[in-house]
Structure formats: C-alpha cells, structure tokens
Amino acid sequence: MKPKPEIDGSRFPRSDFFFHSGWNGGHGYWSSDGGQQFSGYNLGREYLIESARERAKEMAVFAIILAAAAWPVIYMIVTVVQVLHKVRP
C-alpha cells in the first residue's frame, strides 16, 4: 500500500511524490557490434593530449600576465636602489 502524501492543499498541484519506476531490466543502450565501431579510437589518450595542449596554452598566457605584473615591481626596486646609492656620501 502506497503512503499518502503529506502535502495536501489547494496551493500545490496533486502529484505522486512516492513514484518509483523500479528496475524493469535496465534502460541503457547496448551496442550490437560489441563496441567494434570505436575500436580505432583511444579516447583516453586523445583526451590527455588535448588537455596537455590546453594546459600549455594556459601556462603561456599566465607567464605573460605574470611578467607584465612583475615588471613594475622590479622597476620600482631598481629605482629605489639607485636613489639610495645617490643619497649616500
């Protein structure tokens, strides 16, 4: 026997909150050729190669951004050292 839903008001639509479809033998797709149509592909290897390419691109862009951000700090340090050398007698 199915339990009664606890929400029973006019503000909510009537629906079955306790629906369970059951197993019914599964609902997946099974290829009849045993996977032979994809035997020429090594998706794991292809994925790793593509992710390595993307990672290399991202590292190059990050290096450019890092160099652009570090340049003013380096220039400031060099300028401070030059000023300190001029002040000393």
N, C-alpha and C positions, 0 to 999 in steps of 0.2 A: 504494500500500500504506500502510495506516494504521500509525503508530508505536505501539509497546507502551507502556502507562502505566508510569511508573517506580515508582509506589506499588503494591506487590502484597503485601499482608499480610492476616492474618486480622482485624486490628483495624479495617480500613476496608472499607466496602461496595464491591463491584465496580461501577464506573461508567465511562462513556466520557468521559474528560477532554478528548478532542480532537474533540468534536462540533462541527460547523459546519453550520448549516442552509442556507447558500447564499442566493442572491438569489430565485429562483423567482418572478420577476415582481413582487416587492414585496408588502407586506401592509397597505398603508394603505387608508383609506376614501376614495372619490371620489364626491362628490355628483353625482347625475344631473341636477340642475337648474342646475348651473353656479354655485352659490352665491347664487341669487336669493332664497332663503328668509331670508338675513341681510342683504339689501341695504338695509333700513331702519335698520340699526344701525351706529353708528360706535363700535366698541368702544374704540379708542384714545382718542377724545375723552371717552367716558364714564369710562374708567379715570382719565384725568388730572383730570377734575372731582372724582371721588370721592376720589382721593388728595390733592387740594388741600383738600377738606373735612376729611379726617382730619388732615392736617398742621396746619390752623388750630386744630382742637380740641387737638392735642398741644401746640402753641405756647401756647395759653391756659392749659392746665394747668401747663406748665413755667414760665410767667410767675408764676402764683400760688405755686408752690413756691419759685421764686427770691425773690419778695418776702417770703415767710414766713421764708426762711433769712437774708435780708439785714437784716431788721428788728432782730434783737438786736445785730448788729454796728454798725449805725447808732446805735442807742440807747446802746451802750457808748461810742462815740466822742463823742457829745454829752455824756454824763455825765463822761467824762474831761476834756473841755474846760471844763465847768462847775466841776469840782473844781480844776483848775489856775488858773482865774480867781479863785476864792475864796482860794487859798493865797497868791497874790502880794499884797504890801503896797501 
